[in-house]
Amino acid sequence: MSSFQQAVAQMPEDVYLRLKTAVELGKWPDGASLTAEQKENSMQAVLLWQALHNEDPEHMTIGKGGELTIKSKAELRRQFSSEQEITRQKLD
């Protein structure tokens, strides 16, 4: 395993989430834009982290083991309908 792979394997989830957001927005939390090299390296780290750690992939993402996972609309409906409702308010 390369040192890059080892670093990503040991990366805490909060660091992964910050990298993922940076890649999605194209900028760091301080507002500075990612360079092309930073975006490429960050994207590789995000995808590798997902392949190593993502037990419950979202709608379209990389699941554990490196498999591309795409959930159907029916699967998403079942997933979200099974979540407990916190509260419901009637507004007049």
C-alpha positions as a Python dict, from the first residue, in 0.01 Angstrom:
ca = {
    (1, 'M'): (0, 0, 0),
    (2, 'S'): (135, 342, -95),
    (3, 'S'): (185, 618, 159),
    (4, 'F'): (-107, 809, -2),
    (5, 'Q'): (-336, 508, 47),
    (6, 'Q'): (-216, 463, 405),
    (7, 'A'): (-280, 831, 483),
    (8, 'V'): (-631, 815, 337),
    (9, 'A'): (-705, 488, 519),
    (10, 'Q'): (-621, 658, 849),
    (11, 'M'): (-797, 986, 764),
    (12, 'P'): (-1065, 1084, 1018),
    (13, 'E'): (-1418, 1122, 883),
    (14, 'D'): (-1429, 1495, 959),
    (15, 'V'): (-1126, 1554, 735),
    (16, 'Y'): (-1290, 1345, 460),
    (17, 'L'): (-1608, 1556, 488),
    (18, 'R'): (-1410, 1881, 460),
    (19, 'L'): (-1227, 1750, 152),
    (20, 'K'): (-1554, 1634, -2),
    (21, 'T'): (-1711, 1977, 52),
    (22, 'A'): (-1403, 2149, -90),
    (23, 'V'): (-1419, 1935, -404),
    (24, 'E'): (-1794, 1996, -442),
    (25, 'L'): (-1764, 2374, -401),
    (26, 'G'): (-1422, 2420, -561),
    (27, 'K'): (-1293, 2616, -263),
    (28, 'W'): (-1156, 2568, 87),
    (29, 'P'): (-1358, 2664, 396),
    (30, 'D'): (-1170, 2999, 407),
    (31, 'G'): (-1297, 3081, 56),
    (32, 'A'): (-968, 3024, -130),
    (33, 'S'): (-1015, 2842, -461),
    (34, 'L'): (-866, 2497, -506),
    (35, 'T'): (-593, 2475, -766),
    (36, 'A'): (-636, 2211, -1038),
    (37, 'E'): (-378, 1993, -860),
    (38, 'Q'): (-549, 2034, -521),
    (39, 'K'): (-886, 1947, -673),
    (40, 'E'): (-746, 1636, -844),
    (41, 'N'): (-564, 1514, -530),
    (42, 'S'): (-862, 1590, -307),
    (43, 'M'): (-1099, 1406, -542),
    (44, 'Q'): (-870, 1101, -539),
    (45, 'A'): (-859, 1110, -159),
    (46, 'V'): (-1239, 1139, -134),
    (47, 'L'): (-1298, 848, -372),
    (48, 'L'): (-1039, 630, -200),
    (49, 'W'): (-1180, 713, 147),
    (50, 'Q'): (-1528, 617, 25),
    (51, 'A'): (-1396, 292, -121),
    (52, 'L'): (-1234, 204, 213),
    (53, 'H'): (-1493, 331, 462),
    (54, 'N'): (-1833, 401, 305),
    (55, 'E'): (-2061, 136, 459),
    (56, 'D'): (-2389, 306, 357),
    (57, 'P'): (-2345, 473, 18),
    (58, 'E'): (-2573, 762, -78),
    (59, 'H'): (-2778, 782, -400),
    (60, 'M'): (-2477, 774, -630),
    (61, 'T'): (-2137, 727, -474),
    (62, 'I'): (-1847, 489, -427),
    (63, 'G'): (-1930, 215, -175),
    (64, 'K'): (-1693, 15, 41),
    (65, 'G'): (-1480, -205, -181),
    (66, 'G'): (-1472, 54, -461),
    (67, 'E'): (-1809, -32, -620),
    (68, 'L'): (-2012, 246, -781),
    (69, 'T'): (-2351, 248, -609),
    (70, 'I'): (-2662, 401, -761),
    (71, 'K'): (-2988, 372, -566),
    (72, 'S'): (-3322, 372, -747),
    (73, 'K'): (-3603, 612, -658),
    (74, 'A'): (-3790, 325, -490),
    (75, 'E'): (-3487, 243, -274),
    (76, 'L'): (-3451, 609, -173),
    (77, 'R'): (-3824, 631, -88),
    (78, 'R'): (-3796, 319, 132),
    (79, 'Q'): (-3484, 455, 299),
    (80, 'F'): (-3639, 791, 382),
    (81, 'S'): (-3985, 659, 471),
    (82, 'S'): (-3834, 427, 732),
    (83, 'E'): (-3675, 720, 916),
    (84, 'Q'): (-3868, 824, 1223),
    (85, 'E'): (-4065, 1142, 1201),
    (86, 'I'): (-3952, 1389, 1466),
    (87, 'T'): (-4259, 1613, 1476),
    (88, 'R'): (-4542, 1732, 1262),
    (89, 'Q'): (-4706, 2071, 1308),
    (90, 'K'): (-5028, 2197, 1151),
    (91, 'L'): (-4997, 2562, 1051),
    (92, 'D'): (-5312, 2767, 1017),
}
